[in-house]
Amino acid sequence: MATFAEQLRFHRKLKGITQTQLAEALELNRPVIGAYEEGRAEPKLEVLQRIASYFDLTIDQFLADEANASAVGSTIRVLPVLVDSDGMERIPLVPLRASAGYASGFGDPSFIEQLPVFDLPFSELKRDRTHRIFQIQGDSMLPVPDGAYIITSFVEEWSSVRTGERYVIVTANDGIVFKRAEKTPQSTSLRLISDNELYEPYDMEWSEIREVWHAQGYVCFGFDH
């Protein structure tokens, strides 16, 4: 079945326009379109709706595989978001008990809708970005403690990942991990590094990564004695 990247490339070429022209029409940056077509990033639902509308299609029609006319919505990663009555995005919390489910249900709007949601009145959180809160487990990122809640923003274009920054990464096989990132000479992988030196760094293939969230800060409860 066709992927979102393949469908976007197909419809763009069918219309006879360049990535730059499409980006201008959608009010996006040209590199974002390139990242979509190369499979390095996935759109939020609102952006997917804009793309489909631009091609005079519904989302289902846009995602239809031209080869067999079957829908591929279940195979593409579209970021579900929750909004309030004023159209402002709410911030879902992924607690530890939901971590395993999130690793497989992150693209399912019905799963996201079941998560607790919050508004955080912090000026540091830009309102034009999508945020999630992930509860982490373990001591690999001390002094960030076991059970802390990591406040994150969605990384749409993975090429923007910066070495040394902390990220929550949703993976295909390792669940949700919280690590520092380091770009490797091999463009096919990302090195994940713990702040706790007892844990060895390891490389994660980009193909194993499903979502990337940039850590903005954290909240924890309790006091050191």
HUWODA-V646272 format. One record per pair of residues at least 4 apart in sequence whose C-alpha atoms are under 8 Angstrom apart, sorted by the first residue. I is the first residue (numbers start at 1). J is the second residue. D is the distance in Angstrom with one decimal. If there is no record, write none. Layout:
i=I j=J d=D
i=I j=J d=D
This chain:
i=1 j=65 d=6.2
i=1 j=70 d=7.9
i=1 j=72 d=6.5
i=2 j=6 d=5.9
i=2 j=7 d=6.4
i=2 j=63 d=8.0
i=2 j=64 d=8.0
i=2 j=65 d=5.5
i=2 j=72 d=6.7
i=3 j=7 d=6.2
i=3 j=72 d=7.1
i=3 j=75 d=6.8
i=3 j=76 d=6.1
i=4 j=8 d=6.1
i=4 j=36 d=7.8
i=4 j=37 d=7.8
i=4 j=39 d=7.8
i=4 j=63 d=6.8
i=4 j=76 d=5.8
i=5 j=9 d=6.2
i=5 j=36 d=5.6
i=5 j=37 d=4.3
i=5 j=38 d=6.2
i=5 j=39 d=5.5
i=6 j=10 d=6.0
i=6 j=37 d=6.6
i=7 j=11 d=6.1
i=7 j=62 d=7.2
i=7 j=63 d=6.6
i=7 j=65 d=7.5
i=8 j=12 d=6.0
i=8 j=36 d=7.7
i=8 j=37 d=6.4
i=9 j=13 d=6.1
i=9 j=37 d=5.9
i=10 j=14 d=6.0
i=11 j=15 d=6.2
i=11 j=55 d=7.5
i=12 j=16 d=6.3
i=12 j=17 d=5.9
i=12 j=18 d=7.3
i=12 j=19 d=7.8
i=12 j=22 d=7.5
i=13 j=17 d=6.2
i=13 j=18 d=7.6
i=17 j=21 d=6.1
i=17 j=22 d=6.7
i=18 j=22 d=6.3
i=19 j=23 d=6.0
i=19 j=30 d=6.2
i=19 j=33 d=6.2
i=19 j=34 d=6.9
i=20 j=24 d=6.2
i=20 j=29 d=8.0
i=20 j=30 d=5.2
i=21 j=25 d=6.2
i=22 j=26 d=6.2
i=22 j=30 d=7.9
i=22 j=33 d=7.7
i=23 j=27 d=5.8
i=23 j=28 d=4.8
i=23 j=29 d=5.7
i=23 j=30 d=5.2
i=23 j=32 d=7.9
i=23 j=33 d=6.4
i=24 j=28 d=6.2
i=24 j=29 d=7.4
i=24 j=30 d=7.7
i=26 j=50 d=7.0
i=26 j=51 d=7.1
i=26 j=54 d=7.7
i=28 j=32 d=6.8
i=28 j=33 d=7.6
i=29 j=33 d=7.0
i=30 j=34 d=6.5
i=31 j=35 d=6.1
i=32 j=36 d=6.2
i=32 j=41 d=7.8
i=32 j=157 d=6.5
i=33 j=37 d=6.2
i=34 j=38 d=6.1
i=35 j=39 d=6.1
i=35 j=40 d=4.9
i=35 j=41 d=5.4
i=35 j=157 d=6.3
i=36 j=40 d=6.1
i=36 j=41 d=5.1
i=36 j=42 d=6.0
i=36 j=43 d=7.5
i=40 j=157 d=6.5
i=40 j=158 d=6.1
i=40 j=159 d=7.7
i=41 j=156 d=5.5
i=41 j=157 d=5.1
i=41 j=158 d=6.3
i=42 j=77 d=6.0
i=42 j=78 d=6.0
i=42 j=79 d=7.2
i=42 j=156 d=6.5
i=42 j=157 d=8.0
i=43 j=47 d=5.8
i=43 j=48 d=5.9
i=43 j=77 d=7.8
i=43 j=78 d=5.6
i=43 j=79 d=6.3
i=43 j=156 d=7.1
i=44 j=48 d=6.2
i=44 j=78 d=5.6
i=44 j=79 d=4.4
i=44 j=80 d=6.4
i=44 j=81 d=7.4
i=45 j=49 d=6.2
i=45 j=78 d=5.9
i=45 j=79 d=5.8
i=45 j=80 d=5.8
i=45 j=81 d=7.1
i=46 j=50 d=6.4
i=47 j=51 d=6.2
i=48 j=52 d=6.2
i=48 j=59 d=7.2
i=48 j=78 d=7.7
i=49 j=53 d=6.1
i=49 j=58 d=7.7
i=49 j=59 d=6.3
i=50 j=54 d=6.1
i=51 j=55 d=6.7
i=52 j=56 d=6.4
i=52 j=57 d=5.1
i=52 j=58 d=5.7
i=52 j=59 d=5.5
i=52 j=62 d=5.7
i=53 j=57 d=5.5
i=53 j=58 d=6.5
i=53 j=59 d=8.0
i=55 j=62 d=8.0
i=57 j=61 d=5.7
i=57 j=62 d=5.8
i=58 j=62 d=6.1
i=59 j=63 d=6.1
i=60 j=64 d=6.1
i=60 j=71 d=6.5
i=60 j=73 d=7.3
i=61 j=71 d=7.8
i=63 j=71 d=5.9
i=63 j=72 d=5.7
i=63 j=73 d=6.3
i=64 j=69 d=5.4
i=64 j=70 d=5.5
i=64 j=71 d=4.5
i=64 j=72 d=6.1
i=65 j=69 d=4.9
i=65 j=70 d=5.4
i=65 j=71 d=6.2
i=65 j=72 d=6.7
i=66 j=70 d=7.9
i=72 j=76 d=6.8
i=77 j=107 d=5.7
i=77 j=210 d=7.9
i=78 j=107 d=5.9
i=79 j=106 d=7.6
i=79 j=107 d=6.0
i=80 j=106 d=7.9
i=80 j=107 d=6.3
i=80 j=108 d=7.0
i=80 j=109 d=5.3
i=80 j=112 d=7.1
i=81 j=89 d=6.8
i=81 j=90 d=7.6
i=81 j=109 d=7.6
i=81 j=112 d=7.8
i=81 j=130 d=7.6
i=82 j=89 d=5.5
i=82 j=90 d=5.4
i=82 j=91 d=7.5
i=82 j=92 d=7.8
i=82 j=112 d=7.9
i=82 j=113 d=7.2
i=83 j=87 d=5.3
i=83 j=88 d=5.1
i=83 j=89 d=4.2
i=83 j=90 d=5.4
i=84 j=88 d=5.4
i=84 j=89 d=6.4
i=84 j=90 d=6.6
i=89 j=130 d=7.1
i=90 j=117 d=6.0
i=90 j=118 d=5.9
i=90 j=119 d=5.9
i=91 j=117 d=5.2
i=91 j=118 d=5.1
i=91 j=119 d=6.1
i=91 j=120 d=7.8
i=91 j=130 d=7.7
i=91 j=131 d=5.6
i=91 j=132 d=5.4
i=91 j=133 d=7.1
i=92 j=112 d=7.3
i=92 j=115 d=5.9
i=92 j=116 d=5.7
i=92 j=117 d=4.2
i=92 j=118 d=6.4
i=92 j=131 d=7.6
i=92 j=132 d=5.4
i=92 j=133 d=6.3
i=93 j=115 d=6.1
i=93 j=116 d=5.5
i=93 j=117 d=5.9
i=93 j=118 d=7.5
i=93 j=132 d=6.1
i=93 j=133 d=4.6
i=93 j=134 d=6.0
i=93 j=135 d=7.8
i=94 j=98 d=5.8
i=94 j=99 d=6.2
i=94 j=102 d=7.4
i=94 j=115 d=6.7
i=94 j=116 d=7.8
i=94 j=132 d=7.5
i=94 j=133 d=6.0
i=94 j=134 d=4.8
i=94 j=135 d=6.2
i=95 j=99 d=6.4
i=95 j=134 d=6.2
i=95 j=135 d=5.0
i=95 j=136 d=8.0
i=96 j=100 d=8.0
i=96 j=134 d=7.9
i=96 j=135 d=5.6
i=96 j=136 d=6.8
i=96 j=137 d=7.3
i=98 j=102 d=6.0
i=99 j=103 d=6.4
i=99 j=175 d=7.2
i=99 j=176 d=6.7
i=100 j=104 d=7.0
i=100 j=175 d=6.3
i=100 j=176 d=7.8
i=101 j=105 d=5.7
i=101 j=106 d=7.9
i=102 j=106 d=4.9
i=102 j=111 d=7.8
i=103 j=170 d=6.1
i=103 j=171 d=6.8
i=103 j=172 d=7.1
i=103 j=175 d=5.4
i=103 j=176 d=6.6
i=104 j=172 d=7.9
i=105 j=111 d=6.1
i=105 j=112 d=7.8
i=106 j=111 d=7.3
i=106 j=112 d=6.9
i=108 j=112 d=6.5
i=109 j=113 d=6.1
i=110 j=114 d=6.7
i=111 j=115 d=7.1
i=125 j=129 d=7.9
i=125 j=216 d=7.9
i=129 j=153 d=6.4
i=129 j=154 d=6.9
i=130 j=153 d=5.6
i=130 j=154 d=5.5
i=131 j=151 d=7.2
i=131 j=152 d=5.4
i=131 j=153 d=4.3
i=131 j=154 d=6.0
i=132 j=151 d=6.2
i=132 j=152 d=5.4
i=132 j=153 d=6.4
i=132 j=154 d=7.6
i=132 j=213 d=7.9
i=133 j=149 d=6.2
i=133 j=150 d=5.4
i=133 j=151 d=4.6
i=133 j=152 d=6.0
i=134 j=149 d=5.5
i=134 j=150 d=5.1
i=134 j=151 d=6.7
i=134 j=152 d=7.7
i=134 j=168 d=7.7
i=135 j=147 d=5.9
i=135 j=148 d=5.6
i=135 j=149 d=4.3
i=135 j=150 d=6.1
i=136 j=146 d=6.3
i=136 j=147 d=5.3
i=136 j=148 d=5.8
i=136 j=149 d=6.4
i=136 j=150 d=7.2
i=136 j=177 d=7.8
i=136 j=178 d=7.1
i=137 j=146 d=4.9
i=137 j=147 d=5.3
i=137 j=148 d=7.6
i=138 j=145 d=7.4
i=138 j=146 d=4.8
i=138 j=147 d=7.4
i=139 j=143 d=8.0
i=139 j=144 d=7.6
i=139 j=145 d=6.2
i=139 j=146 d=5.6
i=139 j=196 d=7.2
i=140 j=194 d=5.5
i=140 j=195 d=6.3
i=140 j=196 d=5.0
i=140 j=198 d=7.7
i=140 j=199 d=6.5
i=141 j=145 d=7.2
i=141 j=178 d=7.5
i=141 j=179 d=7.0
i=141 j=194 d=5.5
i=141 j=195 d=4.7
i=141 j=196 d=5.5
i=142 j=195 d=6.2
i=142 j=196 d=5.7
i=143 j=195 d=8.0
i=144 j=148 d=6.8
i=144 j=218 d=7.8
i=145 j=220 d=7.5
i=147 j=220 d=7.1
i=148 j=218 d=6.5
i=148 j=219 d=5.8
i=148 j=220 d=4.7
i=148 j=221 d=7.6
i=149 j=218 d=5.3
i=149 j=219 d=5.1
i=149 j=220 d=6.2
i=150 j=215 d=6.4
i=150 j=216 d=7.4
i=150 j=217 d=6.0
i=150 j=218 d=4.4
i=150 j=219 d=6.6
i=151 j=215 d=5.9
i=151 j=216 d=5.5
i=151 j=217 d=5.3
i=151 j=218 d=5.5
i=151 j=219 d=7.8
i=152 j=167 d=7.9
i=152 j=168 d=7.5
i=152 j=213 d=5.6
i=152 j=214 d=5.1
i=152 j=215 d=4.3
i=152 j=216 d=5.2
i=152 j=217 d=7.2
i=153 j=213 d=5.4
i=153 j=214 d=5.2
i=153 j=215 d=6.7
i=153 j=216 d=7.0
i=154 j=212 d=6.5
i=154 j=213 d=4.6
i=154 j=214 d=6.4
i=155 j=160 d=7.6
i=155 j=161 d=7.7
i=155 j=211 d=7.7
i=155 j=212 d=5.5
i=155 j=213 d=5.4
i=155 j=214 d=6.4
i=156 j=212 d=7.7
i=157 j=161 d=7.9
i=158 j=212 d=7.3
i=161 j=165 d=7.8
i=161 j=181 d=7.5
i=161 j=183 d=8.0
i=162 j=181 d=7.0
i=162 j=182 d=7.2
i=162 j=183 d=7.6
i=163 j=180 d=7.5
i=163 j=181 d=5.3
i=163 j=182 d=4.3
i=163 j=183 d=5.9
i=164 j=180 d=5.6
i=164 j=181 d=5.6
i=164 j=182 d=6.1
i=165 j=180 d=5.4
i=165 j=181 d=6.0
i=165 j=214 d=7.7
i=165 j=215 d=7.9
i=166 j=178 d=7.2
i=166 j=179 d=5.5
i=166 j=180 d=4.2
i=166 j=181 d=6.3
i=166 j=214 d=6.4
i=166 j=215 d=5.5
i=167 j=178 d=5.8
i=167 j=179 d=5.7
i=167 j=180 d=6.0
i=167 j=181 d=6.9
i=167 j=212 d=6.8
i=167 j=213 d=5.5
i=167 j=214 d=4.6
i=167 j=215 d=5.1
i=168 j=176 d=6.8
i=168 j=177 d=5.7
i=168 j=178 d=4.4
i=168 j=179 d=6.6
i=168 j=212 d=6.1
i=168 j=213 d=5.0
i=168 j=214 d=6.4
i=168 j=215 d=6.5
i=169 j=176 d=5.7
i=169 j=177 d=5.3
i=169 j=178 d=6.4
i=169 j=179 d=7.9
i=169 j=209 d=7.0
i=169 j=210 d=7.6
i=169 j=211 d=5.8
i=169 j=212 d=4.7
i=169 j=213 d=6.2
i=170 j=174 d=7.9
i=170 j=175 d=6.0
i=170 j=176 d=4.6
i=170 j=177 d=6.6
i=170 j=209 d=6.1
i=170 j=210 d=5.4
i=170 j=211 d=5.0
i=170 j=212 d=6.4
i=171 j=175 d=5.2
i=171 j=176 d=6.1
i=171 j=177 d=7.7
i=171 j=208 d=5.7
i=171 j=209 d=4.5
i=171 j=210 d=5.3
i=171 j=211 d=7.1
i=172 j=208 d=5.2
i=172 j=209 d=6.1
i=172 j=210 d=6.4
i=173 j=208 d=7.2
i=179 j=192 d=5.6
i=179 j=193 d=5.5
i=179 j=194 d=5.5
i=179 j=195 d=7.7
i=180 j=192 d=5.7
i=180 j=193 d=5.0
i=180 j=194 d=6.3
i=180 j=195 d=7.5
i=181 j=190 d=6.7
i=181 j=191 d=5.8
i=181 j=192 d=5.0
i=181 j=193 d=6.3
i=182 j=190 d=6.1
i=182 j=191 d=5.0
i=182 j=192 d=6.4
i=182 j=193 d=7.5
i=183 j=187 d=7.7
i=183 j=189 d=7.5
i=183 j=190 d=5.3
i=183 j=191 d=6.1
i=184 j=189 d=6.5
i=184 j=190 d=5.9
i=184 j=191 d=6.3
i=188 j=205 d=5.8
i=188 j=206 d=5.7
i=188 j=207 d=7.7
i=189 j=203 d=6.1
i=189 j=204 d=5.3
i=189 j=205 d=4.1
i=189 j=206 d=5.1
i=190 j=203 d=5.5
i=190 j=204 d=5.2
i=190 j=205 d=6.3
i=190 j=206 d=6.6
i=191 j=201 d=6.7
i=191 j=202 d=5.6
i=191 j=203 d=4.2
i=191 j=204 d=6.1
i=192 j=201 d=5.6
i=192 j=202 d=5.5
i=192 j=203 d=6.0
i=192 j=204 d=7.0
i=193 j=199 d=8.0
i=193 j=200 d=7.2
i=193 j=201 d=4.5
i=193 j=202 d=6.9
i=194 j=199 d=6.1
i=194 j=200 d=7.2
i=194 j=201 d=6.6
i=204 j=208 d=6.8
i=204 j=209 d=7.6
i=205 j=209 d=7.0
